[in-house]
Amino acid sequence: MKIEGSVALVTGANRGLGLHIARELLARGATVYATARDPRSVDLPGAIVLPLDVTDAASVEAAAAAAGDVTLLVNNAGVATFANLVDGDLDDIRLEMETHFFGTLRVVRAFAPILAANGGGAVVNLLSVLSWITFLNATSYAAAKAAEWSLTNGIRLELAAQGTQVSGAHLGAADTDMMSRWDVPKLDPAAVATAVADGVARGDLEILVDDAATGAKQALAADLRTVYPQLS
């Protein structure tokens, strides 16, 4: 996927990884639609700002109607409630699934015909190491990201016939507002944006941003008591 000259739409582009990815794509010569639930929260000179709430069907359809020239769709919008599945608030759990799974699906369904009309283009979904492993106080988020990973695999097959490249980008913790409560090593969001853009440009179907992502992928084949020592 050639980024220079492409027309990208980035969800959740008002802060965090979305803002850095939108900025990186602009720097590489793309036209960028930077979207957020509140467009007033987007501060990115050079971008075209649009309102977009991925949990609202009318909002998604309005964005698709306004951005009919998109060739690169970046599904970044997300939420973390830090809920556990057994004792967490079901509304929090539903919000994470509604955002990461149904929200991403809603946006893909709206933009797939646009991508097809514009030559195929590409979709990249921002996933996580938690697509493959889970941690206490994030088991709901991990379930939603696992569902989004499966969604990514599914739409990759479904959109292949129209020539759309579908990539999933996995990473550990990045230094964003969402991760501010966790005292763990964190990636520079600008470096993540560079890795994602590089992966899309290379045509990588799976973008493993850091060692944490590589390790989580390898752990899929490991014994569960090795992955989760607390089970031993």
Secondary structure, 3 states (H helix, E strand, C coil): CCCCCCEEEECCCCCHHHHHHHHHHHHCCCEEEEEECCHHHCCCCCCEEEECCCCCHHHHHHHHHHCCCCCEEEECCCCCCCCCCCCCCHHHHHHHHHHHHHHHHHHHHHHHHHHHHCCCCEEEEECCHHHCCCCCCCHHHHHHHHHHHHHHHHHHHHHHHHCCEEEEEECCCECCHHHCCCCCCCECHHHHHHHHHHHHHHCCCEEECCHHHHHHHHHCCCCHHHHCHHHC
